Amino acid sequence: MGDKLSNIKAFLYGYGNLMGLGSVLIVQWLLYYYCPPEDSGLIPLAPMVAMGAVILFGRIIDAVSDPLIGYWSDKTVTRWGRRKPFIVIGFILMALSQILIWLPIVHYESIINVIYAGILLGVFWFGYTAAIAPYLALLPEIATSTEERVRLSAFQAFFSQISLVIGGVIVPILLGMMGFLNTSVVLTIVAITSMLAVVLAIKERISSGEKIATKMNLIEAVKATATNNVFIYYLIPTAILVLSTTMLQMALPYVVTVSAGLNKEDVAFFYFPLIIVSVITLPIYKKLTDRMGKKKLYIIGMGLFIIPTLLLALTGLIPIDPRIYLLVTGVIGGLFITPLLMLPNAFIADITDIDEEKTGYRREAIYFGTQGLITKTMAGLAGVLTSVFLEFLGYSQGMDLGIRAVYIFGGLILIPAILIFRKYPLVK
């Protein structure tokens, strides 16, 4: 279907993974910003459970948009390609809303801020889907072999790790220096360069022998996707994984500032070692994928990631300096998170090949879209569950059972995810 991508273009495609960089600030810090703990120096702007509902609303918009954008993108034929028009328009919506959401209408706890945040989250996640889903759908189009797909997925995973560096290390520092609004502006500028790298450097290519799914209606497209058993055995465990990791991200500012009694900037004591170790182990995991296969490595990654998750639940209880404890936990997390970042997009690429054999169409975006429908609903549910745990079990010093419950729950739900994924039929 075309020549192998040069290393520069493969690198630039992976760099496109930073388009959604603003989401790292929103996912990890929005609940904290609108519902801060005592002694944080921030003014409460909205009720805790109401913000949990707002987060769910935004993710539902995101989730519902995914298969719609995927279906629409699969059917679209323009002089610029199927994917690029969506990437540009979606990015514009995403960029504007991710800045405005840090400008609440009133500066005290009010339902007005809840409604305002809800509207902007809806716009943000719709724009995020419109940009990211078509970007992801480019992978199986521009990489046709397993080796090429793992190579591009590795570049994506590398920039996912860069995103973690930014979100976990740089963002807390920027927040301390310039606040939430200016930090969002900085992230948006970086994201613009990422979007331009994909739009200007990557050429969509569909060979004459392939059929674009212009004749399948939405119901037919979703039905064909939902009845692919290979996809289902991949999707359910991955959705549970998203629920777990999203809850962990949202609760981390609380565990650091409340359970550990540290400052916002000290979130970096967990993220920095996690990212460094993850980057170091990326080439190792790439080789292990070739030897062991994607399925086995994904199962191992999920299983071992339970360890640092449960360790975070014990933050502040172990008689050790909390900074050292977070650092050690971050190292352990970094050892096991890489396959969870690297492999999902490669799984989808394999699954779309099976779909083409059954339907005769190339329908990458509808698979990424259907995946997004489920996983982003789970991410929204993570907001509700996290806010409920915090509100009813506590998130203040000496009364932080809610924070610890988030990590216990988030770790244990990975066990059924592993059991289900064992039935995934594609070994390699």
C-alpha positions as a LaTeX table, in Angstrom:
\begin{tabular}{lrrr}
\hline
Residue & $x$ (\AA) & $y$ (\AA) & $z$ (\AA) \\
\hline
Met1 & 0.00 & 0.00 & 0.00 \\
Gly2 & 2.95 & 2.33 & $-0.21$ \\
Asp3 & 6.51 & 2.71 & 0.90 \\
Lys4 & 7.67 & 2.47 & 4.47 \\
Leu5 & 7.51 & 5.80 & 6.29 \\
Ser6 & 10.84 & 7.49 & 6.87 \\
Asn7 & 11.99 & 7.81 & 10.45 \\
Ile8 & 11.35 & 11.55 & 10.35 \\
Lys9 & 7.73 & 11.13 & 9.23 \\
Ala10 & 7.20 & 8.30 & 11.70 \\
Phe11 & 8.56 & 10.60 & 14.41 \\
Leu12 & 6.26 & 13.45 & 13.30 \\
Tyr13 & 3.27 & 11.11 & 13.27 \\
Gly14 & 4.07 & 10.11 & 16.83 \\
Tyr15 & 4.51 & 13.80 & 17.73 \\
Gly16 & 0.89 & 14.24 & 16.70 \\
Asn17 & 0.00 & 12.41 & 19.88 \\
Leu18 & 0.57 & 15.71 & 21.71 \\
Met19 & $-2.41$ & 17.35 & 19.98 \\
Gly20 & $-4.54$ & 16.55 & 22.99 \\
Leu21 & $-1.98$ & 17.86 & 25.47 \\
Gly22 & $-4.52$ & 20.17 & 27.09 \\
Ser23 & $-6.39$ & 17.12 & 28.30 \\
Val24 & $-3.61$ & 16.27 & 30.78 \\
Leu25 & $-4.39$ & 19.48 & 32.66 \\
Ile26 & $-8.15$ & 18.96 & 32.47 \\
Val27 & $-8.18$ & 15.29 & 33.46 \\
Gln28 & $-5.77$ & 15.64 & 36.35 \\
Trp29 & $-6.48$ & 19.11 & 37.71 \\
Leu30 & $-10.01$ & 20.26 & 36.77 \\
Leu31 & $-11.72$ & 18.58 & 39.73 \\
Tyr32 & $-8.99$ & 19.87 & 42.05 \\
Tyr33 & $-9.33$ & 23.42 & 40.63 \\
Tyr34 & $-13.11$ & 23.62 & 40.99 \\
Cys35 & $-13.26$ & 21.57 & 44.24 \\
Pro36 & $-9.98$ & 22.20 & 46.08 \\
Pro37 & $-9.18$ & 20.69 & 49.48 \\
Glu38 & $-8.83$ & 22.87 & 52.55 \\
Asp39 & $-5.61$ & 24.89 & 52.88 \\
Ser40 & $-4.90$ & 24.61 & 49.13 \\
Gly41 & $-5.02$ & 28.37 & 48.60 \\
Leu42 & $-7.79$ & 27.95 & 46.01 \\
Ile43 & $-11.42$ & 29.07 & 46.27 \\
Pro44 & $-14.09$ & 26.33 & 45.94 \\
Leu45 & $-16.00$ & 27.04 & 42.71 \\
Ala46 & $-18.49$ & 24.14 & 42.52 \\
Pro47 & $-19.93$ & 21.31 & 44.65 \\
Met48 & $-17.83$ & 18.12 & 44.49 \\
Val49 & $-20.49$ & 15.65 & 43.30 \\
Ala50 & $-21.88$ & 18.21 & 40.83 \\
Met51 & $-18.46$ & 18.48 & 39.24 \\
Gly52 & $-18.29$ & 14.70 & 39.08 \\
Ala53 & $-21.53$ & 14.81 & 37.11 \\
Val54 & $-20.10$ & 17.53 & 34.85 \\
Ile55 & $-17.05$ & 15.40 & 34.13 \\
Leu56 & $-19.35$ & 12.51 & 33.23 \\
Phe57 & $-21.41$ & 14.78 & 30.95 \\
Gly58 & $-18.33$ & 15.92 & 29.08 \\
Arg59 & $-17.14$ & 12.37 & 28.62 \\
Ile60 & $-20.56$ & 11.25 & 27.39 \\
Ile61 & $-20.38$ & 13.96 & 24.70 \\
Asp62 & $-16.89$ & 12.68 & 23.94 \\
Ala63 & $-18.05$ & 9.07 & 23.88 \\
Val64 & $-21.11$ & 9.57 & 21.69 \\
Ser65 & $-19.06$ & 11.69 & 19.29 \\
Asp66 & $-16.49$ & 8.96 & 18.78 \\
Pro67 & $-18.44$ & 6.50 & 16.60 \\
Leu68 & $-20.17$ & 9.39 & 14.82 \\
Ile69 & $-16.88$ & 11.08 & 13.96 \\
Gly70 & $-15.39$ & 7.71 & 13.06 \\
Tyr71 & $-18.28$ & 6.83 & 10.75 \\
Trp72 & $-18.29$ & 10.27 & 9.17 \\
Ser73 & $-14.52$ & 10.27 & 8.73 \\
Asp74 & $-14.53$ & 6.80 & 7.13 \\
Lys75 & $-17.08$ & 8.01 & 4.55 \\
Thr76 & $-15.52$ & 11.39 & 3.82 \\
Val77 & $-13.69$ & 12.04 & 0.55 \\
Thr78 & $-12.06$ & 15.46 & 0.09 \\
Arg79 & $-9.09$ & 16.88 & $-1.77$ \\
Trp80 & $-7.30$ & 17.08 & 1.61 \\
Gly81 & $-8.08$ & 13.45 & 2.51 \\
Arg82 & $-10.50$ & 11.71 & 4.87 \\
Arg83 & $-8.89$ & 12.62 & 8.17 \\
Lys84 & $-7.19$ & 16.03 & 7.96 \\
Pro85 & $-10.33$ & 18.26 & 7.77 \\
Phe86 & $-11.58$ & 16.69 & 11.01 \\
Ile87 & $-8.20$ & 17.10 & 12.69 \\
Val88 & $-8.04$ & 20.84 & 11.95 \\
Ile89 & $-11.64$ & 21.75 & 12.86 \\
Gly90 & $-11.66$ & 19.56 & 15.95 \\
Phe91 & $-8.39$ & 21.02 & 17.15 \\
Ile92 & $-9.70$ & 24.60 & 16.92 \\
Leu93 & $-12.71$ & 23.73 & 19.12 \\
Met94 & $-10.47$ & 21.89 & 21.56 \\
Ala95 & $-7.92$ & 24.70 & 21.81 \\
Leu96 & $-10.45$ & 27.45 & 22.53 \\
Ser97 & $-12.42$ & 25.52 & 25.15 \\
Gln98 & $-9.37$ & 24.20 & 27.03 \\
Ile99 & $-8.33$ & 27.80 & 27.70 \\
Leu100 & $-11.75$ & 29.24 & 28.55 \\
Ile101 & $-12.53$ & 26.54 & 31.10 \\
Trp102 & $-9.98$ & 28.10 & 33.48 \\
Leu103 & $-11.91$ & 31.39 & 33.42 \\
Pro104 & $-14.95$ & 30.66 & 35.64 \\
Ile105 & $-17.81$ & 33.15 & 35.49 \\
Val106 & $-18.02$ & 33.71 & 39.26 \\
His107 & $-15.28$ & 33.29 & 41.83 \\
Tyr108 & $-17.19$ & 31.43 & 44.51 \\
Glu109 & $-19.03$ & 28.12 & 44.75 \\
Ser110 & $-21.96$ & 28.34 & 42.37 \\
Ile111 & $-24.13$ & 26.26 & 40.06 \\
Ile112 & $-23.30$ & 28.86 & 37.40 \\
Asn113 & $-19.73$ & 27.55 & 37.32 \\
Val114 & $-21.04$ & 23.98 & 37.09 \\
Ile115 & $-23.11$ & 24.83 & 33.99 \\
Tyr116 & $-20.27$ & 26.86 & 32.46 \\
Ala117 & $-17.75$ & 24.06 & 33.00 \\
Gly118 & $-20.22$ & 21.51 & 31.63 \\
Ile119 & $-20.73$ & 23.42 & 28.38 \\
Leu120 & $-17.01$ & 23.94 & 27.84 \\
Leu121 & $-16.19$ & 20.33 & 28.68 \\
Gly122 & $-18.75$ & 19.23 & 26.10 \\
Val123 & $-17.13$ & 21.44 & 23.45 \\
Phe124 & $-13.64$ & 20.38 & 24.49 \\
Trp125 & $-14.27$ & 16.63 & 24.35 \\
Phe126 & $-16.20$ & 16.90 & 21.07 \\
Gly127 & $-13.26$ & 18.78 & 19.54 \\
Tyr128 & $-10.82$ & 16.31 & 21.08 \\
Thr129 & $-12.65$ & 13.41 & 19.45 \\
Ala130 & $-12.95$ & 15.17 & 16.10 \\
Ala131 & $-9.18$ & 15.69 & 16.04 \\
Ile132 & $-7.76$ & 12.61 & 17.75 \\
Ala133 & $-9.96$ & 9.80 & 16.37 \\
Pro134 & $-9.09$ & 10.58 & 12.71 \\
Tyr135 & $-5.44$ & 11.02 & 13.71 \\
Leu136 & $-5.40$ & 7.55 & 15.25 \\
Ala137 & $-7.18$ & 6.14 & 12.21 \\
Leu138 & $-4.23$ & 7.18 & 10.07 \\
Leu139 & $-2.03$ & 4.50 & 11.65 \\
Pro140 & $-3.38$ & 1.39 & 9.89 \\
Glu141 & $-3.59$ & 3.38 & 6.64 \\
Ile142 & 0.03 & 4.48 & 6.60 \\
Ala143 & 1.49 & 1.32 & 8.21 \\
Thr144 & 0.53 & $-2.00$ & 6.66 \\
Ser145 & 2.79 & $-4.52$ & 8.40 \\
Thr146 & 2.89 & $-5.60$ & 12.03 \\
Glu147 & 6.46 & $-4.32$ & 12.34 \\
Glu148 & 5.51 & $-0.90$ & 10.94 \\
Arg149 & 2.50 & $-0.65$ & 13.23 \\
Val150 & 4.52 & $-1.51$ & 16.30 \\
Arg151 & 7.14 & 1.05 & 15.17 \\
Leu152 & 4.54 & 3.82 & 14.85 \\
Ser153 & 2.86 & 2.72 & 18.07 \\
Ala154 & 6.25 & 2.94 & 19.78 \\
Phe155 & 6.63 & 6.54 & 18.56 \\
Gln156 & 3.13 & 7.25 & 19.85 \\
Ala157 & 4.00 & 5.64 & 23.16 \\
Phe158 & 7.17 & 7.74 & 23.34 \\
Phe159 & 5.15 & 10.93 & 22.99 \\
Ser160 & 2.59 & 9.58 & 25.44 \\
Gln161 & 5.51 & 9.40 & 27.83 \\
Ile162 & 6.52 & 12.94 & 26.88 \\
Ser163 & 2.93 & 13.94 & 27.64 \\
Leu164 & 3.32 & 12.30 & 31.04 \\
Val165 & 6.53 & 14.28 & 31.59 \\
Ile166 & 4.71 & 17.48 & 30.74 \\
Gly167 & 1.62 & 16.61 & 32.74 \\
Gly168 & 3.37 & 15.11 & 35.73 \\
Val169 & 6.53 & 17.19 & 36.05 \\
Ile170 & 6.31 & 20.40 & 34.03 \\
Val171 & 2.63 & 21.23 & 34.59 \\
Pro172 & 2.86 & 21.23 & 38.42 \\
Ile173 & 5.87 & 23.56 & 38.16 \\
Leu174 & 4.06 & 25.83 & 35.70 \\
Leu175 & 1.00 & 25.87 & 37.94 \\
Gly176 & 3.14 & 27.11 & 40.81 \\
Met177 & 4.75 & 29.78 & 38.60 \\
Met178 & 1.90 & 31.07 & 36.44 \\
Gly179 & $-1.42$ & 29.52 & 37.49 \\
Phe180 & $-3.97$ & 27.41 & 35.67 \\
Leu181 & $-4.94$ & 29.76 & 32.83 \\
Asn182 & $-1.44$ & 30.60 & 31.65 \\
Thr183 & $-0.37$ & 26.98 & 31.96 \\
Ser184 & $-3.25$ & 26.04 & 29.66 \\
Val185 & $-2.11$ & 28.64 & 27.11 \\
Val186 & 1.41 & 27.20 & 27.10 \\
Leu187 & 0.09 & 23.66 & 26.56 \\
Thr188 & $-2.13$ & 24.88 & 23.72 \\
Ile189 & 0.83 & 26.45 & 21.90 \\
Val190 & 2.75 & 23.15 & 22.09 \\
Ala191 & $-0.34$ & 21.28 & 20.85 \\
Ile192 & $-0.61$ & 23.58 & 17.82 \\
Thr193 & 2.85 & 22.54 & 16.65 \\
Ser194 & 1.84 & 18.90 & 17.07 \\
Met195 & $-1.29$ & 19.30 & 14.98 \\
Leu196 & 0.61 & 21.09 & 12.21 \\
Ala197 & 3.23 & 18.31 & 12.15 \\
Val198 & 0.57 & 15.75 & 11.25 \\
Val199 & $-1.40$ & 17.90 & 8.82 \\
Leu200 & 1.67 & 19.10 & 6.91 \\
Ala201 & 3.98 & 16.07 & 7.06 \\
Ile202 & 1.73 & 13.00 & 6.80 \\
Lys203 & 0.14 & 12.10 & 3.49 \\
Glu204 & $-2.97$ & 9.96 & 3.58 \\
Arg205 & $-2.72$ & 7.05 & 1.20 \\
Ile206 & $-5.40$ & 4.63 & 0.14 \\
Ser207 & $-4.51$ & 2.16 & $-2.60$ \\
Ser208 & $-6.82$ & 1.68 & $-5.56$ \\
Gly209 & $-7.64$ & $-1.81$ & $-4.36$ \\
Glu210 & $-9.16$ & $-0.61$ & $-1.10$ \\
Lys211 & $-12.76$ & 0.41 & $-0.63$ \\
Ile212 & $-13.79$ & 3.36 & 1.50 \\
Ala213 & $-16.95$ & 2.62 & 3.47 \\
Thr214 & $-19.16$ & 5.14 & 1.69 \\
Lys215 & $-22.12$ & 2.77 & 1.23 \\
Met216 & $-22.49$ & 1.51 & 4.80 \\
Asn217 & $-25.02$ & 3.40 & 6.92 \\
Leu218 & $-24.33$ & 4.12 & 10.57 \\
Ile219 & $-26.38$ & 1.21 & 11.92 \\
Glu220 & $-24.68$ & $-1.25$ & 9.58 \\
Ala221 & $-21.26$ & 0.14 & 10.49 \\
Val222 & $-21.84$ & $-0.07$ & 14.26 \\
Lys223 & $-23.39$ & $-3.54$ & 13.98 \\
Ala224 & $-20.45$ & $-4.87$ & 11.99 \\
Thr225 & $-18.08$ & $-3.40$ & 14.56 \\
Ala226 & $-19.98$ & $-4.61$ & 17.66 \\
Thr227 & $-20.21$ & $-8.19$ & 16.36 \\
Asn228 & $-16.46$ & $-8.54$ & 15.86 \\
Asn229 & $-15.65$ & $-10.84$ & 18.80 \\
Val230 & $-11.94$ & $-10.14$ & 18.56 \\
Phe231 & $-12.70$ & $-6.46$ & 19.12 \\
Ile232 & $-15.00$ & $-7.17$ & 22.09 \\
Tyr233 & $-12.40$ & $-9.26$ & 23.94 \\
Tyr234 & $-9.95$ & $-6.37$ & 23.48 \\
Leu235 & $-12.37$ & $-3.55$ & 24.25 \\
Ile236 & $-13.82$ & $-4.60$ & 27.62 \\
Pro237 & $-10.48$ & $-5.04$ & 29.43 \\
Thr238 & $-9.13$ & $-1.83$ & 27.88 \\
Ala239 & $-12.22$ & 0.08 & 29.04 \\
Ile240 & $-11.69$ & $-1.19$ & 32.60 \\
Leu241 & $-8.05$ & $-0.14$ & 32.37 \\
Val242 & $-9.12$ & 3.37 & 31.34 \\
Leu243 & $-11.54$ & 3.54 & 34.28 \\
Ser244 & $-8.73$ & 2.59 & 36.65 \\
Thr245 & $-6.00$ & 4.88 & 35.31 \\
Thr246 & $-8.33$ & 7.89 & 34.97 \\
Met247 & $-9.38$ & 7.57 & 38.61 \\
Leu248 & $-5.72$ & 7.37 & 39.61 \\
Gln249 & $-4.88$ & 10.53 & 37.65 \\
Met250 & $-7.77$ & 12.51 & 39.09 \\
Ala251 & $-6.98$ & 11.54 & 42.68 \\
Leu252 & $-3.20$ & 12.09 & 42.46 \\
Pro253 & $-3.25$ & 15.83 & 43.32 \\
Tyr254 & $-5.28$ & 14.93 & 46.42 \\
Val255 & $-3.03$ & 12.05 & 47.51 \\
Val256 & 0.03 & 14.28 & 47.17 \\
Thr257 & $-1.34$ & 17.41 & 48.85 \\
Val258 & $-3.57$ & 15.73 & 51.47 \\
Ser259 & $-2.41$ & 12.17 & 52.23 \\
Ala260 & 1.29 & 13.00 & 51.80 \\
Gly261 & 0.93 & 16.58 & 53.10 \\
Leu262 & 3.05 & 18.00 & 50.27 \\
Asn263 & 2.61 & 20.80 & 47.69 \\
Lys264 & 1.11 & 20.67 & 44.17 \\
Glu265 & 4.60 & 20.76 & 42.67 \\
Asp266 & 5.47 & 17.55 & 44.49 \\
Val267 & 3.24 & 15.56 & 42.13 \\
Ala268 & 6.47 & 15.41 & 40.11 \\
Phe269 & 8.03 & 13.08 & 42.70 \\
Phe270 & 5.72 & 10.36 & 41.40 \\
Tyr271 & 5.53 & 11.23 & 37.72 \\
Phe272 & 9.18 & 12.01 & 37.00 \\
Pro273 & 10.63 & 8.58 & 37.91 \\
Leu274 & 7.62 & 6.85 & 36.33 \\
Ile275 & 8.29 & 8.58 & 33.04 \\
Ile276 & 12.07 & 8.18 & 33.06 \\
Val277 & 11.83 & 4.45 & 33.75 \\
Ser278 & 9.08 & 4.09 & 31.16 \\
Val279 & 11.18 & 5.81 & 28.49 \\
Ile280 & 14.20 & 3.64 & 29.32 \\
Thr281 & 12.14 & 0.45 & 29.11 \\
Leu282 & 10.38 & 1.37 & 25.83 \\
Pro283 & 12.96 & $-0.29$ & 23.51 \\
Ile284 & 13.05 & $-3.29$ & 25.85 \\
Tyr285 & 9.29 & $-3.73$ & 25.64 \\
Lys286 & 9.39 & $-3.30$ & 21.87 \\
Lys287 & 11.78 & $-6.28$ & 21.66 \\
Leu288 & 9.68 & $-8.23$ & 24.15 \\
Thr289 & 6.65 & $-7.66$ & 21.94 \\
Asp290 & 8.44 & $-9.33$ & 19.04 \\
Arg291 & 9.36 & $-12.32$ & 21.23 \\
Met292 & 6.29 & $-12.76$ & 23.42 \\
Gly293 & 3.50 & $-11.24$ & 21.35 \\
Lys294 & 1.27 & $-8.29$ & 22.16 \\
Lys295 & $-1.37$ & $-10.27$ & 24.07 \\
Lys296 & 0.93 & $-11.78$ & 26.69 \\
Leu297 & 2.77 & $-8.52$ & 27.27 \\
Tyr298 & $-0.47$ & $-6.57$ & 27.71 \\
Ile299 & $-1.68$ & $-9.08$ & 30.32 \\
Ile300 & 1.63 & $-8.87$ & 32.21 \\
Gly301 & 1.54 & $-5.07$ & 32.13 \\
Met302 & $-1.98$ & $-4.88$ & 33.57 \\
Gly303 & $-1.20$ & $-7.42$ & 36.25 \\
Leu304 & 1.98 & $-5.76$ & 37.48 \\
Phe305 & 0.49 & $-2.26$ & 37.35 \\
Ile306 & $-1.78$ & $-3.27$ & 40.24 \\
Ile307 & 1.28 & $-3.06$ & 42.52 \\
Pro308 & 2.02 & 0.70 & 42.29 \\
Thr309 & $-1.71$ & 1.44 & 42.32 \\
Leu310 & $-2.18$ & $-0.24$ & 45.69 \\
Leu311 & 1.06 & 1.32 & 46.97 \\
Leu312 & $-0.42$ & 4.77 & 46.32 \\
Ala313 & $-3.30$ & 3.85 & 48.63 \\
Leu314 & $-0.75$ & 3.57 & 51.45 \\
Thr315 & 0.80 & 7.01 & 50.88 \\
Gly316 & 1.45 & 8.74 & 54.20 \\
Leu317 & 0.89 & 5.57 & 56.25 \\
Ile318 & 4.33 & 4.03 & 55.75 \\
Pro319 & 6.98 & 5.53 & 58.08 \\
Ile320 & 9.14 & 6.95 & 55.31 \\
Asp321 & 9.60 & 10.42 & 53.84 \\
Pro322 & 6.55 & 10.84 & 51.53 \\
Arg323 & 8.70 & 12.27 & 48.74 \\
Ile324 & 10.90 & 9.17 & 48.73 \\
Tyr325 & 7.81 & 6.96 & 48.92 \\
Leu326 & 6.26 & 8.67 & 45.89 \\
Leu327 & 9.55 & 8.42 & 44.01 \\
Val328 & 9.90 & 4.68 & 44.65 \\
Thr329 & 6.26 & 4.09 & 43.73 \\
Gly330 & 6.82 & 6.06 & 40.52 \\
Val331 & 9.79 & 3.87 & 39.60 \\
Ile332 & 7.69 & 0.74 & 40.11 \\
Gly333 & 4.87 & 2.23 & 38.03 \\
Gly334 & 7.29 & 3.13 & 35.25 \\
Leu335 & 8.48 & $-0.47$ & 35.01 \\
Phe336 & 5.00 & $-1.71$ & 34.14 \\
Ile337 & 3.10 & 1.07 & 32.38 \\
Thr338 & 4.92 & 1.05 & 29.01 \\
Pro339 & 3.02 & $-1.85$ & 27.35 \\
Leu340 & $-0.26$ & $-0.27$ & 28.47 \\
Leu341 & 0.71 & 2.89 & 26.55 \\
Met342 & 2.33 & 1.22 & 23.55 \\
Leu343 & 0.04 & $-1.64$ & 22.53 \\
Pro344 & $-3.63$ & $-0.55$ & 22.30 \\
Asn345 & $-3.36$ & 1.25 & 18.94 \\
Ala346 & $-1.46$ & $-1.72$ & 17.48 \\
Phe347 & $-4.30$ & $-4.02$ & 18.61 \\
Ile348 & $-6.85$ & $-1.85$ & 16.78 \\
Ala349 & $-4.77$ & $-1.89$ & 13.61 \\
Asp350 & $-4.78$ & $-5.71$ & 13.65 \\
Ile351 & $-8.52$ & $-5.81$ & 14.34 \\
Thr352 & $-9.34$ & $-3.52$ & 11.40 \\
Asp353 & $-7.50$ & $-5.92$ & 9.09 \\
Ile354 & $-9.82$ & $-8.71$ & 10.25 \\
Asp355 & $-12.79$ & $-6.42$ & 9.70 \\
Glu356 & $-11.69$ & $-5.68$ & 6.14 \\
Glu357 & $-11.63$ & $-9.40$ & 5.40 \\
Lys358 & $-15.25$ & $-9.67$ & 6.60 \\
Thr359 & $-16.76$ & $-6.44$ & 5.22 \\
Gly360 & $-14.49$ & $-5.56$ & 2.29 \\
Tyr361 & $-14.08$ & $-2.00$ & 3.63 \\
Arg362 & $-11.36$ & $-0.02$ & 5.37 \\
Arg363 & $-13.10$ & 1.25 & 8.54 \\
Glu364 & $-10.31$ & 2.24 & 10.91 \\
Ala365 & $-12.01$ & 5.31 & 12.37 \\
Ile366 & $-15.25$ & 3.53 & 13.34 \\
Tyr367 & $-13.20$ & 1.11 & 15.44 \\
Phe368 & $-11.30$ & 3.90 & 17.16 \\
Gly369 & $-14.65$ & 5.67 & 17.50 \\
Thr370 & $-16.46$ & 2.70 & 19.03 \\
Gln371 & $-13.52$ & 2.14 & 21.35 \\
Gly372 & $-13.79$ & 5.78 & 22.34 \\
Leu373 & $-17.54$ & 5.47 & 22.96 \\
Ile374 & $-16.89$ & 2.86 & 25.63 \\
Thr375 & $-13.56$ & 3.96 & 27.09 \\
Lys376 & $-14.54$ & 7.61 & 27.35 \\
Thr377 & $-17.80$ & 6.71 & 29.03 \\
Met378 & $-15.67$ & 4.81 & 31.52 \\
Ala379 & $-13.45$ & 7.88 & 31.92 \\
Gly380 & $-16.57$ & 9.90 & 32.70 \\
Leu381 & $-17.66$ & 7.26 & 35.18 \\
Ala382 & $-14.21$ & 7.64 & 36.75 \\
Gly383 & $-15.08$ & 11.28 & 37.49 \\
Val384 & $-18.31$ & 10.30 & 39.19 \\
Leu385 & $-16.77$ & 7.48 & 41.23 \\
Thr386 & $-13.79$ & 9.59 & 42.28 \\
Ser387 & $-16.00$ & 12.49 & 43.40 \\
Val388 & $-18.30$ & 10.12 & 45.31 \\
Phe389 & $-15.39$ & 8.42 & 47.09 \\
Leu390 & $-13.92$ & 11.81 & 48.01 \\
Glu391 & $-17.18$ & 13.44 & 49.07 \\
Phe392 & $-18.54$ & 10.63 & 51.22 \\
Leu393 & $-15.34$ & 9.04 & 52.58 \\
Gly394 & $-13.27$ & 12.20 & 52.96 \\
Tyr395 & $-10.46$ & 14.13 & 51.28 \\
Ser396 & $-9.04$ & 16.25 & 54.10 \\
Gln397 & $-5.99$ & 15.63 & 56.26 \\
Gly398 & $-6.79$ & 12.99 & 58.87 \\
Met399 & $-10.00$ & 12.15 & 56.99 \\
Asp400 & $-8.63$ & 10.90 & 53.67 \\
Leu401 & $-10.24$ & 7.47 & 53.36 \\
Gly402 & $-11.91$ & 8.58 & 50.13 \\
Ile403 & $-8.54$ & 9.20 & 48.50 \\
Arg404 & $-7.22$ & 5.79 & 49.52 \\
Ala405 & $-10.43$ & 4.06 & 48.42 \\
Val406 & $-9.92$ & 5.40 & 44.88 \\
Tyr407 & $-6.59$ & 3.57 & 44.60 \\
Ile408 & $-7.79$ & 0.34 & 46.20 \\
Phe409 & $-10.76$ & 0.22 & 43.84 \\
Gly410 & $-8.64$ & 1.23 & 40.84 \\
Gly411 & $-6.15$ & $-1.55$ & 41.48 \\
Leu412 & $-8.56$ & $-4.38$ & 42.16 \\
Ile413 & $-10.73$ & $-3.79$ & 39.07 \\
Leu414 & $-7.74$ & $-4.68$ & 36.89 \\
Ile415 & $-8.11$ & $-8.31$ & 37.97 \\
Pro416 & $-11.35$ & $-8.95$ & 35.98 \\
Ala417 & $-9.82$ & $-7.00$ & 33.08 \\
Ile418 & $-6.96$ & $-9.49$ & 32.93 \\
Leu419 & $-9.29$ & $-12.50$ & 33.13 \\
Ile420 & $-11.39$ & $-11.22$ & 30.22 \\
Phe421 & $-8.40$ & $-10.33$ & 28.03 \\
Arg422 & $-7.07$ & $-13.87$ & 28.37 \\
Lys423 & $-9.81$ & $-14.80$ & 25.87 \\
Tyr424 & $-8.44$ & $-12.41$ & 23.24 \\
Pro425 & $-7.73$ & $-14.74$ & 20.28 \\
Leu426 & $-4.84$ & $-12.99$ & 18.50 \\
Val427 & $-1.66$ & $-14.13$ & 20.22 \\
Lys428 & 0.84 & $-12.06$ & 18.22 \\
\hline
\end{tabular}
